[in-house]
Amino acid sequence: MKIESRVPPRRSGVALAALVALTGGCGNLTAGGIGEATVVVSGDADPVLQVPFQAALLPSVPAATSHEEEDDDAPEGEVEVEMELYLVSEAGDPIRLGFDEIRVRVDLGGETEADAVRWNVPATRYIELLVIFTEIEAEVDAGLIINGEEVTGAIDVDLEDVTLPVSRAIDLDIADGASVEVVLDLNAPAWLQAVDPATGLVDESVFAALVDVAVR
């Protein structure tokens, strides 16, 4: 299954509020039945499960590598994100996954995964996963080398607004009674390379460009 990726224009707070409001007024979407969607988060997913995002990244940001290609100096630690998740149907209806904001903490290297949410959704075709991040913070214990110096401690993605919407196109046809799993790959080792050691901040555009999504 081919999955394409794209970074959306920033939505204003008013636009995001309108999106959330739409979730409760999409009409009778359950006529075709109900399926189940699970979103799993990884700090750095197995590349076999990824469809890498092709984009013009900043020159200082290396492309994501496979686990086999990583050396012993790969960053060690954890990354925590707070977010809202939406599946957008082919008809353009956003379906929120979960009632509240979702907070997930995973290791940077992708050795473990975390189930962010498991949710019943209308059985239909979905063409977009929308993730609205409200907080992204890594805690690096070792292994992050910037300009020859090791950087450790808290590293934040610098959000210019209260939220950072990141949208990825998917092709997900959920049948009645079926269960599907979507992997949200944070690709943390890649965007950590863009940290400013003086401030401990990463530009949000770098983070947004490197997030991957795959269906498995």
C-alpha positions in Angstrom: 0.0 0.0 0.0 1.5 3.3 -1.0 1.3 6.1 1.5 2.2 9.7 0.5 3.1 12.4 2.9 2.7 16.2 3.0 3.1 19.0 5.5 0.0 21.2 5.6 -0.2 24.9 6.0 -0.6 26.1 9.6 -4.2 26.2 10.7 -5.2 29.1 12.9 -6.8 28.5 16.3 -10.2 29.4 14.9 -9.7 26.9 12.0 -8.8 24.2 14.5 -11.8 24.9 16.6 -14.0 24.6 13.6 -12.4 21.3 12.7 -13.1 19.9 16.2 -16.7 21.2 16.0 -17.1 19.3 12.7 -16.3 16.1 14.4 -19.5 16.1 16.3 -21.7 17.1 13.3 -20.6 14.9 10.4 -24.0 13.4 9.7 -24.8 9.7 9.7 -21.4 8.2 9.1 -22.1 4.9 10.8 -24.5 3.7 8.1 -21.8 1.4 6.7 -20.9 -0.1 10.1 -18.2 0.3 12.6 -14.5 -0.6 12.5 -11.6 -0.1 14.9 -8.5 2.1 14.4 -5.4 1.9 16.6 -2.6 4.5 16.4 0.8 3.3 17.6 3.7 5.7 18.2 7.4 4.9 17.7 10.4 7.2 18.4 12.1 5.7 15.3 10.1 3.0 13.5 11.6 0.0 11.7 12.2 1.3 8.1 10.4 -1.7 6.7 7.2 -0.2 8.0 7.9 3.3 6.8 7.2 5.2 3.6 9.7 8.0 4.0 8.6 11.6 3.5 10.3 13.1 0.5 11.0 16.8 1.1 13.6 19.5 0.7 15.0 19.5 4.3 17.5 21.8 5.8 21.0 21.0 4.6 22.1 20.2 8.2 19.4 17.6 8.7 20.5 14.1 7.6 18.0 11.7 6.0 16.7 9.0 8.4 18.7 5.9 8.4 17.8 2.2 9.1 18.6 0.7 12.4 21.3 -1.4 10.8 23.1 1.8 9.6 23.0 3.6 12.9 26.2 3.6 14.9 26.9 3.3 18.6 26.5 7.0 19.0 22.8 7.1 18.2 20.9 9.3 20.6 19.7 7.5 23.8 16.8 8.7 25.9 13.0 9.3 25.5 10.7 11.6 23.6 7.2 12.7 24.9 4.5 14.2 22.8 1.0 15.6 23.5 -1.4 15.6 20.6 -4.9 15.2 19.2 -5.5 12.6 16.5 -8.0 12.7 13.6 -8.8 10.4 10.7 -10.3 12.3 7.8 -12.7 10.4 5.6 -12.8 10.5 1.8 -15.8 12.8 2.2 -13.8 15.2 4.2 -15.2 14.4 7.6 -12.7 14.5 10.5 -13.2 11.8 13.1 -11.4 12.4 16.4 -9.7 9.5 18.0 -10.2 9.7 21.7 -11.9 12.2 23.9 -9.0 14.0 25.4 -5.5 15.1 24.4 -3.2 12.1 24.1 0.2 12.0 25.9 2.8 9.3 24.8 6.4 8.7 25.9 8.6 6.4 23.9 12.4 5.7 23.6 14.3 7.6 20.9 15.6 4.5 19.2 12.3 2.8 18.5 13.0 -0.3 20.6 9.5 0.0 22.1 6.2 1.3 20.8 3.2 2.8 22.6 -0.5 2.5 21.8 -1.7 6.1 21.6 -5.3 5.3 21.1 -7.7 2.4 20.1 -11.0 3.8 18.9 -14.2 2.7 17.1 -14.7 4.6 13.8 -17.2 4.6 11.0 -16.4 1.9 8.4 -15.4 3.9 5.4 -12.3 5.0 3.4 -9.9 7.5 5.1 -7.4 9.6 3.2 -5.7 11.6 5.8 -4.3 11.3 9.3 -4.2 14.7 11.0 -2.0 15.1 14.1 -2.3 18.3 16.1 0.8 18.5 18.4 0.7 20.7 21.5 4.0 19.6 23.1 7.1 17.8 21.8 10.0 17.2 24.2 13.0 14.8 24.2 15.2 13.9 27.1 18.6 12.9 25.7 20.8 10.8 28.0 23.7 10.3 25.6 24.8 9.8 22.0 23.7 13.1 20.4 26.7 14.7 18.9 26.4 18.2 17.4 29.5 19.8 15.9 31.7 17.3 17.7 30.1 18.0 21.1 27.7 15.8 23.0 24.3 17.4 23.8 22.3 16.0 26.6 19.2 17.0 28.6 15.8 18.4 27.6 15.3 19.3 24.0 12.1 20.9 22.8 10.5 21.4 19.4 9.9 25.2 19.3 6.2 25.7 18.6 5.5 29.1 17.1 1.8 28.8 17.9 -0.1 26.9 20.6 -0.5 23.9 18.2 1.4 22.3 15.3 -0.8 20.5 12.8 0.9 17.8 10.8 -1.1 16.1 8.1 -0.2 12.9 6.2 -2.1 11.4 3.3 -3.1 7.7 3.7 -5.2 5.2 1.9 -7.1 3.4 4.6 -10.3 1.5 3.8 -11.9 0.2 7.1 -14.5 -2.4 6.6 -17.3 -3.2 9.1 -15.9 -5.1 12.0 -12.3 -4.7 10.8 -9.3 -3.5 12.9 -6.5 -1.5 11.4 -3.2 -0.2 12.9 -1.5 3.1 11.9 2.1 3.7 12.9 3.1 7.3 13.8 6.9 7.4 13.5 8.4 10.5 15.2 11.8 9.9 13.6 13.4 11.5 16.6 17.1 10.7 15.9 16.7 12.6 12.6 15.2 15.9 13.8 17.4 15.9 17.0 20.3 16.6 14.6 18.8 20.0 14.0 18.9 21.1 17.7 20.5 24.4 18.6 22.9 23.4 21.4 22.7 26.9 22.9 18.9 26.9 23.3 18.0 23.3 23.3 15.4 24.0 20.6 14.5 22.4 17.3 12.6 24.3 14.6 9.1 23.1 14.2 9.4 22.9 10.4 12.2 20.3 10.6 10.1 18.2 13.0 7.0 18.5 10.8 8.9 17.4 7.7 10.3 14.3 9.3 7.2 12.7 10.9 6.2 9.5 9.0 3.0 7.6 8.9 2.5 4.0 7.8 -0.4 1.5 7.8 0.3 -2.1 8.9 
